[in-house]
Structures are given as C-alpha cells and as structure tokens.
Amino acid sequence: MSEGRFRVPAAVRDWAIAVGLAVTLLVTGVGGRHSGTGPELPGHLLLAASGLALAAGRRAPVAVLAVTGLCAVGYQAAGFDVPAVAYLFAVYAAVRAGHRGVAVAASVAMLATLPLAALVSGTHDAGEAFARARGALELAWLIAAGAAGEALRQAERRADEAERTREETARRRADEERLHIARELHDALTHQISVIKVQSEAAVHVARKRGEPVPDALLAIREAGREAARELRATLEALRDDDTAPPRGLDHIAELVERAGRTGLRTTLTVAGERRDVPAAVGRTAYRIVQESLTNVARHAAARTASVRIDHRPDALVLRVDDDGRATPDRAPEPGIGLLGMGERVTALGGRLHAAPRGEGGFTVRAELPVEPAS
C-alpha cells in the first residue's frame, strides 16, 4: 500500500501544531503562577494568539516571528510566567526560510525586552526579573531552534541542488543522444540523397542535350534533391554549433509553395496582416509546418490543390494549410511522425495545433504560434 496516500497536507499539520501549542500555553498559563495585578483575560488571549500565529509560519515567517515575540513580551508583562515556546518555533521557521539576520536581531531584542516585561508585571527585584526572562527564553533552546532551522535549510538547499544536477545531467544525456541519432541519420541519408540528386541532374542534362522536353516531375525531383542536401548540411552545421548557415524561416515559405507547384499540385500562398519580424524559433517552426504539410499533401492526399495562408496578428502568427484530397471526417488518416513532430514544435513554443479532415473533404493544418506583441 502506498505510503503517500496517507500524507497529511502541510496546512493541516501547521494548524494542528498551532492549535496544540496554543492549548498547551493556555493550560500552562491557567495552572501556573500569575504574578500580575491586572485582569488575566488579556494574558490568556496573548497566550492563545502566540500559539495560533504559528499556523502562518510557512507563508509569513518574519511576521509570525514578530507576532510571537510581541505576544511573549505581552503575557510576561501581564504576569504570566510561561516559556516563549511559540517564539522558539517562530525562530526555527524564520531561519529555515533564510531570514537568519532577522531572527538574530529579533532574539537580541527579546533578550533585552523580557526583563523589562517582568519588571512591568510587578517584579521589583531586577535579579528576579532577569531570572524570569531567562526562564521564559532559555538561551540554549533559542540557539538550538536557530541551529535546527539552519541545518534543515541547508539540507533542503543541497537536495534542490542535487535534483537540479540530476535534471541537467539527464538533459545533457538526452541532448547527446539526439545529437548522435541526428548525425547517424545524416551519414545514412547523405549518400542516398546525393545519388538521387546526381542521377536527376544527369537525366535533366541528357534530356536537354537531346532537345527533349524535361518532365516536370523530374525537375521536381532534382529540386527536392538539392533542397534535401541543403537541409542536411544546415542540420549538421547546427549540430556542430556552426551559425554560418542562416536558418530557414518565413522568407523561404514562398519557395516551398512554388516547389510544391512543380509537382502538378496547384498551390497558392496568401499573406494577411501587417508583416513584422518574428523570433527565429517561430520562423523555423512555421517553415517546418508548411514543409511537412505540403509533403503530406504530395505523398498521401491525392489532392489537386493546396492553399497556404499566413496571418500576421498582433500577438500570434497563424498558419493554415488546406488541401482538397481524399481525407474525410469518416476516413481520417492515422497521425504519423510528421504530425507528431509538428505538434511537439508548436507545443514547445506554447502554441496550438489543429490537424484534421475538413467537413467538405480534404485536410487542414492550422497552427497558432504566439509572438510578443509589438510595443
């Protein structure tokens, strides 16, 4: 059985400690010696308030330190010779929260003020007043409370640092693995794409040399081979932290649409809104979304037309790619690696992606990428 199922919430524990300590202080005050000459009710209220204030120790440790200190001085002045236990708890909470200087300053003030409170309560002998103050705030317990809070704070900080170190190590290993996979893919694909590129260029050259018309499909294959080779080189340069190759972005989407049109697909590009600069990550993601969408249209949709719309909004860049292919709401294609990759890219930027068949037939991909509004 899981032990975590029975964990008590921190707020409940804080209130339980506060109420228990308030009751203990009240019982001690009622059963103890009351040396004051005034009414006892204010002292009882201060005893209860001193304990109950600890319920807010996690949220406002400095305020609780001040309240418990003032309450201790108050009920000592009212003649209640009760140890300042709640104040010791408050010192522990303040030091644990990192307020060591405040805790030391408040404790010095308490050590100086409690004897005066004892004198106000009616104790005329200064030695007895100091003895009462020492009993109310035992210096050893005060130091112990501060030391315990500091020790726990240091332990929690070391635990946080260890957790951050583990996360950084895991991220570094994941990055190294992705780098290894990317380089393996580059090495495996470069040769094959180079063969396609060389063969297609040779075929185009031979056809033109013979005076024969060059098929559009062959020209598209040649352009695709060239583009794929450029993409692989750019990817490898990025993996090697080489920033000499500019990344693909919004300015290159028109080339994608034009190249897709050479395959026999009728393509259109519409740009709406006031054009402005977007972050490089947004531009790269927009390019990849359009690239993957048009690739899917060419491979799977059996479509005749495809439209790309880029909408520049004040706080977002909205992309939409529609086709008139064979996808229908009743026959939705299975999401592949391309769609999953698009979703991951959009989610990483805090955006939204919708990819689904259209009611009138065909498929639509709509991505909303947030950008900082213009100032």
N, C-alpha and C positions, 0 to 999 in steps of 0.2 A: 504494500500500500504506500502511495506516495506521501512523503512527509510534508511536501509543500502544500498539500490540500488543507492542512490544519494550521497554517501560518496565520498569526493574528496581525491585522493591519497595524501599521506604526501609530496611526492616530488613536486607535483603541488602546494600545499599550501606553501611550503618553497620558491619556485620560485616566487610565487605571492607576498609574503611578501617582499622578497628581491628586486624585481623589483619596487614594490610600494614605498619602503623606499628609494631606490636609486633615483627615480624620485623626491620624496619629498625633499631629501637632495640637489639635483641639483637645484630645484626651489628655495629653501631657500638660497642656495649659490649665485645663479644668482640675486635674488631680494634683497639680504642683502647687508650689507656694506662690501666692500673689502678694507682692510687697508694695504695690501701689496704693494710693489713697483714693483714686478716682473710680469711675464705673468700669466694670470688666468687659462690657459688650464690645467697645472698640478694639480691645486687645484680642478678643475671640475672633472678631471679623478679620483682623490683620493676620492672625494665625491661619485662618482658612484661606484667605487670599494668597498668602505666601505659598501654600501648597498647590492651590489650583492654578496659579500662574505658570507652573511647570508644564501644563498642557500645551503651551505655545512655545516651548523651548526650541523645537526644531525650526519653526518659522521665523522667530524673532528672538534669538538668544541674548542679544545685548539688552533689549527691552525687558526680558524676563530677569536678567541679572540685576537691572536697576530696580525692578518691582520687588523682587525677593529681598534685596538689600534694604530698601526703604521699609518694607514690612517688618524685617527683623529689628531694625532700629526702632520702629514704632512700637512693637509689642514689648520690646525691652524697656522702652521709656514708660509704657503703661504698667510696668511692674511684673511682667510675665518672664520668669527666668527659664526660658525654653531655648535649647540649642538652635542655631540658624541652619538647620539641616537643608531646608529648601534652597538656601543661598549656596550651599556646597554643591547641590545638584546643578544649580544655575552656572556656577563656575566651571563645572565639568562640561556642560553643554556649550558654553561660550568658547572655552579653549578648544574643544573638539571642532567647533565651526571655524577656528582660525583666529579668534579675537583674543589672543594672548595678552596684548598690551592693555586692552580694555579691562580684562579680568584682573590683571595685576593692579592697575590703578584703582579699580573698584574695591579690591580686597584691602589695599592700604587705607583707603578712605573708611572702610568698615572697621578696621582695627583701631582707627583713631576716633571713630564716632561712637562705637558701642560703649566705651567707658562713660562718655558724656550722657548717653541714654540711660545708663544705670544710675548716674547721679540725678538725672531728672526724675527718675522713678521714685526717688525718696531715699536712696542710699547716700548717707552723708560721709561715709568713710571712703577716701579715694582708693585705698588698698582693696577694700571690698568691691568697689566699682570695677577696678581692673580685673579682679578675680572673676566677677560675674561675666565680664566681657570675654575673658579668656575661656571660660566655660562655654559661653554661647558660640564662640567661633574658635574652636581649637585649631591652633596653627598647624599642627601635624596633619589634621584632617583636611584643612584647606589646601596644603601643599599636595596631599595625596589626590584630592579631587582634580587639581590642575594637572598633575602629572598623568593621571589616568586619561583625562581628555586629550592631552597632547600625544600620549602613546597611541591612542586609538586613531587620532587624526593622521599620525604618521603611517600607521598600518593601512588605513584606507587609501592614503595617497600612494603608497607603494603598490597596493593592489590595483589601483587605477592605472598606474604606470605600467605594471606588468600586463594588464589587459590591453592597453594601447600597443605595447610592444608585440604582443601576440597577434593583434589585428594587423599591424603594419607588416609583420613577418608573413602572415597569410596573404595579404595583398601583394607583397613583393613576389612571393612564390607563384601566385596566380598570374601576375604580370609576366614573370619569366616563362611560365608555361605557355601563355598566349603568344609571347614572342617566339618561342621555339616552334609552336604549331604554325604560326604565320610564315616563318622562314622556310619550314618544310614545305608548306603549300606553294610558296614562291618558287622554290627549287624544282618542285614537281611539275608546276604548271608552265614555267617559263619556256621550257624546251618545246612542249606541245603547242603552245600559242605561237612560238617563233616559227614552227613548222607550218602552221596554218597561215600565218602572215606571209611567209616566203612563198608558199605554194599559190596563195591567192594573188599576190603581186605578180608572180611569174605568169599565171594564167591571164591576168589583165594585160600584161605586156605582150604576150604572144598573140592574144586576140587583136589588139590594136595594130600590132606589126603586120598581121594578115589582113587588116582592113575590115575585120568582122565586128559587128556590134557587141559591146560588152554588156552582159545581163546585169540588171540592177541588183539581183541577189548576190552576184559575185563582187560587185562594188561594195555592197553592204558587208560582205564577209571580210573584205580587205580592210575597210574602215574599222570594223569591230576588232579585228586582229591588232591593228595599230593602237586603238584605244585601250584594249586589254593589256598590251605590252607597256603602254604609258602608265596605266594604273598600277601594274605590278612593280614597275620601277619606283613610282611615287610611294607605294606602300613600304617597300624595302627601305627607301631613304628615310621615311618617317620612323620606321622601327629602329633605324640606326641613329636617330636623333639628328637627322640632316634636314634643315629647314630651307634648303636652297630651292626645292620644288614647291611652287605655290599650290595650296590645296584646291580641289575642285569645289565650286560653290554656286551661288545663284547665277553668276555671269556665264556659266557653262551649261545651264539647263537648255538654252536655245539650241546648242549643238546636239544635245541628246534628242530633242524633239525632231530636229532636222534629220539626224541619222536614222531615227526610227522610221521616218517617212520614206527613206530609200528602200525599205524592205517591201513596199507595196501598201503599207498601212497609211491611211490618210490621217495626218496629225495636225493639231492646231495648238497654239500657245497663246494664252491670254494673260496679261498682267494688269491687275487693277490696284488702285490706291496709289498713294504717294511713295515713290521708291526712296528708300533710305538705307543706310548701312546697317547690317545686322552682324551679330557676333559670328566669328569664323565657325564655331561649332554648329550654329544654326544653319549657316550656309552649306556646310558639308552635309548635314543631315538632310536638308531639303534636296540637295543634289542626289544623294543616295536613294531617297524615297522615290523621286521621279525616275531614276535609273532602274530601280528594282521593279517599279510598277510597269514601265514600258517593256522591260524584259519579260515580265509575266504575261503581258498582253500578247507579245510576239510568240511566246512559246506555247501558251495554254488556252488563250481566249478564243482563237479563231475569229477575231474581230476584223471589221473593215475600217473602223475609225477609232481614234483615241484623242481625247482632249486633255490638255494640261492647263490648269488655272492657278496663278499665283496671286494671292490677295494680300497686299501690304496694309495691315491695320496698325493703329497706334500702339497696341500692346502685344501684337502677335503677328506671325507670318502663317498664313493659311494656304495649304496646298491641296489641290484636288485633281485627281486623275480618273477620268471616266472612259469606258470603252463600251462598244455595243456587241460584245462577244456572247458566247453561249451560256454564261452563268445566269441562273435564275434563283429566286428565293427558295424554290423547291429542290434545286440541284446546286447547292453551294460547294465550291471546291474546298478540299482539305487545306488548312493553313500549312504552308511549308516553311523551310528555313528562311526564305526571303521575307515573308510576312513577320515571322518571329523576330528577325533581325531589325526590321523597321520598327516594330513595337518597342524593342529594347532601346533603340536610339532615341525615339520620341520620349519614352518614359524617363530616360536619363536626363533630358532637358526639362522635365516637368510638364511636358505637353500631353496631348491626347491624340489617339489614332483610331480611326474608324475604317474598317475594310470589310466590305460585304457586298453581295449581289444587289443590284438595283431592282426596283419593282417592275420597271419597263423592260428589263433584260440588260445583261451586261454587268460589269463590276465597277465599283467605285472605291477609291482610296482617298481618304480625307485626313490630313494631319494638321494639327494646330500647334505651332511652336511658339512659346512665349518669348517676347523680347522686352527689353527695358523701354518704357515709354519715353518719347523724346521730351527733353526738359525745355 
